[in-house]
Amino acid sequence: MSRAHGVASAFGGEAWAAARRTPVYYPDAVTLEPGADPEALVARIDTVSPGASVKDGFADLDLTGAGFRVLFEAEWIHRAAGVPVPPPDLAWEVVRDPGALREWALAWDDGGGDADLFGPGLLDDPETFVLAGRSTGGRMTVGAVACRSSHVVGVSNVFGPPEAAWPLVLHAAGRLFPALPVVGYERGEDLAAALRHGFEAVGPLRVWVHERPA
């Protein structure tokens, strides 16, 4: 998402980070291994612009001294590859053109004012798949974003009724990436829904948000 918005970023030994503010809802840094150096991590991101955030992937950082507070805590989830998924009730598709992406974004946003977050540049990434499910009337009612790596497919931005969304997303992932496990993170009722659909909670994470200049 940062690349689609023209925000440069880099992987380091302990974390991925972007030197300037990332799009709304997306972290400015993500830890890649436990025990990351908090000072070195914070030094790599923009804490002058409001709203900088860090995805603490192992829930083991203390960033309060750098002016951060915990925004929320969640659980990483994992679902093994090859687990059968019944066909969903809704027809599904991979969004491939800007018009359909705009329709998807408006459905995801549900009037929140952030539909512009998903611009056409996202379709240029060969490892990103925007999944959509349509009702019998043709309206997009559920969806998600799937990002493929060599080892897993990460699912995010799941929207719509969970009992309709997860079967569709998992069926699509199984058809598109049959050899890859599905991962992501959820919390609260969304976590409970993911667990009902065959995911396993595999560890905590924490998201920090910056509140004052460092």
C-alpha positions as CSV (number, residue, x, y, z in Angstrom):
1,M,0.0,0.0,0.0
2,S,2.8,2.4,0.8
3,R,4.4,1.7,-2.6
4,A,1.1,2.4,-4.3
5,H,1.0,5.8,-2.7
6,G,4.5,6.6,-3.6
7,V,5.9,6.2,-0.1
8,A,9.4,4.7,-0.1
9,S,10.3,2.1,2.5
10,A,13.1,-0.3,3.4
11,F,13.6,-3.6,5.2
12,G,16.2,-3.6,8.0
13,G,17.5,-6.4,10.2
14,E,14.8,-5.9,12.8
15,A,12.0,-4.0,11.1
16,W,10.5,-2.7,7.9
17,A,10.0,1.1,8.0
18,A,9.0,4.1,5.9
19,A,10.8,7.4,6.4
20,R,7.7,9.5,5.8
21,R,4.1,9.0,6.8
22,T,2.3,6.1,5.4
23,P,-1.4,6.0,4.2
24,V,-4.0,6.1,6.9
25,Y,-4.6,2.8,8.7
26,Y,-1.1,1.5,7.7
27,P,1.9,1.4,10.0
28,D,5.1,3.4,9.6
29,A,7.1,0.5,10.9
30,V,6.6,-3.2,11.5
31,T,9.0,-5.3,13.6
32,L,10.3,-8.4,11.9
33,E,11.9,-10.2,14.9
34,P,11.5,-10.0,18.7
35,G,13.6,-7.7,20.8
36,A,13.9,-4.9,18.2
37,D,15.7,-1.8,19.4
38,P,13.0,0.8,20.2
39,E,15.2,3.9,19.7
40,A,16.6,2.7,16.4
41,L,13.1,1.8,15.2
42,V,11.6,5.2,16.1
43,A,14.6,7.0,14.5
44,R,13.6,5.5,11.1
45,I,10.1,7.0,11.0
46,D,8.5,10.5,10.9
47,T,7.3,11.3,14.4
48,V,6.8,15.0,13.6
49,S,3.8,14.5,11.4
50,P,0.7,13.5,13.4
51,G,-0.4,9.9,13.7
52,A,2.8,7.8,13.2
53,S,2.2,4.2,14.2
54,V,4.3,1.1,14.8
55,K,3.1,-2.5,14.4
56,D,4.8,-4.3,17.2
57,G,4.7,-7.8,15.7
58,F,5.7,-9.6,18.9
59,A,4.0,-7.3,21.5
60,D,7.4,-6.9,23.3
61,L,8.2,-3.2,22.8
62,D,7.8,-0.3,25.2
63,L,7.4,2.9,23.2
64,T,5.9,5.1,25.9
65,G,9.1,6.9,26.4
66,A,9.1,8.0,22.8
67,G,5.6,9.5,23.0
68,F,3.6,6.5,21.9
69,R,0.5,4.8,23.4
70,V,-1.0,1.4,22.7
71,L,-3.8,1.8,20.1
72,F,-4.9,-1.8,20.2
73,E,-3.8,-5.4,20.8
74,A,-4.6,-8.3,18.5
75,E,-3.7,-11.9,17.6
76,W,-1.9,-13.2,14.6
77,I,-3.9,-15.9,12.9
78,H,-2.9,-18.8,10.7
79,R,-4.8,-21.3,8.6
80,A,-3.0,-24.2,7.1
81,A,-2.9,-24.7,3.3
82,G,-5.0,-27.4,1.7
83,V,-7.8,-27.3,4.3
84,P,-11.1,-27.8,2.3
85,V,-13.5,-24.9,2.1
86,P,-17.1,-25.4,0.8
87,P,-18.0,-23.1,-2.1
88,P,-19.3,-19.8,-0.9
89,D,-22.9,-18.6,-1.4
90,L,-21.7,-15.5,-3.3
91,A,-19.9,-15.3,-6.6
92,W,-16.3,-14.1,-6.2
93,E,-13.8,-12.3,-8.4
94,V,-10.4,-10.7,-8.4
95,V,-10.8,-7.0,-9.0
96,R,-8.7,-6.1,-12.1
97,D,-9.8,-2.6,-13.3
98,P,-10.1,0.8,-11.7
99,G,-13.9,1.0,-12.0
100,A,-14.4,-2.2,-10.1
101,L,-11.7,-1.2,-7.6
102,R,-13.6,2.0,-6.9
103,E,-16.8,0.0,-6.4
104,W,-14.9,-2.3,-4.0
105,A,-13.4,0.7,-2.1
106,L,-16.8,2.3,-1.6
107,A,-18.2,-1.0,-0.3
108,W,-15.2,-1.4,2.1
109,D,-15.4,2.2,3.3
110,D,-19.2,2.1,3.9
111,G,-19.4,5.9,4.0
112,G,-16.4,6.5,6.2
113,G,-14.7,8.9,3.8
114,D,-11.5,6.9,3.2
115,A,-12.4,5.1,-0.1
116,D,-9.6,7.0,-1.9
117,L,-7.1,5.0,0.0
118,F,-7.4,2.3,-2.6
119,G,-6.2,3.9,-5.8
120,P,-5.6,2.3,-9.3
121,G,-1.8,1.9,-8.5
122,L,-2.7,-1.0,-6.2
123,L,-3.7,-3.0,-9.3
124,D,-0.1,-2.8,-10.6
125,D,1.3,-4.9,-7.9
126,P,1.4,-8.5,-9.1
127,E,1.5,-9.9,-5.6
128,T,-1.7,-8.1,-4.4
129,F,-5.1,-9.5,-5.1
130,V,-8.3,-7.5,-4.3
131,L,-11.1,-10.1,-3.7
132,A,-14.8,-9.2,-4.0
133,G,-18.0,-11.1,-3.5
134,R,-21.2,-10.1,-5.2
135,S,-24.8,-10.7,-4.2
136,T,-27.3,-12.2,-6.7
137,G,-28.2,-8.6,-7.6
138,G,-24.6,-7.9,-8.6
139,R,-23.7,-5.6,-5.7
140,M,-20.3,-6.0,-3.9
141,T,-21.1,-7.0,-0.4
142,V,-17.9,-8.7,0.9
143,G,-14.3,-8.4,0.1
144,A,-10.7,-8.5,1.3
145,V,-7.1,-7.9,0.1
146,A,-4.8,-10.8,-0.3
147,C,-1.0,-10.3,-0.5
148,R,1.1,-13.2,-1.7
149,S,4.7,-13.9,-0.6
150,S,6.8,-17.0,-1.2
151,H,5.6,-18.6,2.0
152,V,2.2,-17.3,2.9
153,V,-0.8,-15.2,1.7
154,G,-1.7,-12.4,4.0
155,V,-5.3,-11.4,4.2
156,S,-6.5,-7.9,5.4
157,N,-9.3,-5.4,5.0
158,V,-11.9,-8.1,5.3
159,F,-15.4,-6.6,5.2
160,G,-19.0,-7.7,5.1
161,P,-20.9,-10.1,7.3
162,P,-18.2,-12.5,8.6
163,E,-20.3,-15.7,7.9
164,A,-20.4,-14.6,4.3
165,A,-17.0,-13.0,4.0
166,W,-14.7,-15.6,5.4
167,P,-16.0,-18.6,3.4
168,L,-15.6,-16.5,0.2
169,V,-12.1,-15.2,1.1
170,L,-10.9,-18.7,2.1
171,H,-12.4,-20.3,-1.0
172,A,-10.8,-17.7,-3.3
173,A,-7.4,-18.1,-1.5
174,G,-7.6,-21.8,-1.9
175,R,-8.2,-21.5,-5.6
176,L,-5.6,-18.9,-6.2
177,F,-2.9,-20.0,-3.8
178,P,-3.5,-23.7,-3.0
179,A,-0.1,-24.4,-1.6
180,L,0.1,-21.4,0.8
181,P,-1.3,-21.0,4.3
182,V,-3.4,-17.9,5.0
183,V,-2.3,-15.5,7.7
184,G,-3.4,-12.2,9.1
185,Y,-4.4,-10.6,12.4
186,E,-7.7,-9.9,14.1
187,R,-9.2,-8.9,17.4
188,G,-12.5,-8.9,19.3
189,E,-15.5,-10.3,17.4
190,D,-13.5,-10.4,14.2
191,L,-11.0,-12.7,15.8
192,A,-13.8,-14.9,17.1
193,A,-15.2,-15.1,13.5
194,A,-11.8,-16.0,12.1
195,L,-11.3,-18.8,14.6
196,R,-14.8,-20.2,13.8
197,H,-13.6,-20.5,10.2
198,G,-10.6,-22.6,10.9
199,F,-7.9,-20.1,11.9
200,E,-5.6,-20.6,14.8
201,A,-4.4,-17.8,17.0
202,V,-0.6,-18.0,17.0
203,G,0.7,-15.0,19.0
204,P,0.0,-11.5,20.1
205,L,0.8,-8.2,18.4
206,R,0.4,-4.6,19.4
207,V,-0.1,-1.4,17.5
208,W,1.3,1.8,18.9
209,V,0.3,5.3,17.8
210,H,2.4,8.5,18.4
211,E,0.9,11.3,20.4
212,R,3.5,13.9,20.9
213,P,6.7,15.1,19.1
214,A,9.8,13.0,20.0
